[in-house]
Amino acid sequence: MATLNTDTASQQTLGMTQAGKIVRDGSVVSGDLLHAHGVHTVAGTDATSDTIRLVYLPAGTWVLPELCSVVNEAMGTAYTVTIGDEVDPDRFSAALDIKAAGTKAFAGGVESLTPVKLTEPTWITATATSVTTPTAGNVAKFNIAYKAIS
């Protein structure tokens, strides 16, 4: 089982000590709505059970799955992922079928209705649950909306 990085995750791993500086003050009522995205390019060797690191979020943030999406080219004969973190791989979206090109909203994650404040810096991940004949070179852009809470 491999751990793969999006372009954003690769850049973030270079300066992990700086990641905490992107947190802004906010409140539970309003907070600052922030957006991050990571582009995953299919290597052609993507496989079921692979974990794709999408973005690294600082402590004190809430992912807002109802505002998150993925925009992708055709990813393969089959390509289904869940969206979560390294503790709970389907926290933000259950089975998300991205085999066909298009835009898909996150849906059905276990935390969809009850957001959880991240208490420590956390990788937001996509976990491949079904991959068949991945299309090398095609891309998926994962859009992550989150709220900064002090």
Secondary structure, DSSP 8 states (H G I E B T S, - for coil): --EEE-HHHHHHHHTGGGGGGG-----SSS-EEEEEEEEEE--S---TT-EEEEEEE-TTEEE-GGG-EEEE---EEEEEEEEEESS-TTSSEEEEE-SSSEEEE--B-TTSSS----SS-EEEEEEEEEEEEE-TT-EEEEEEEEEE--
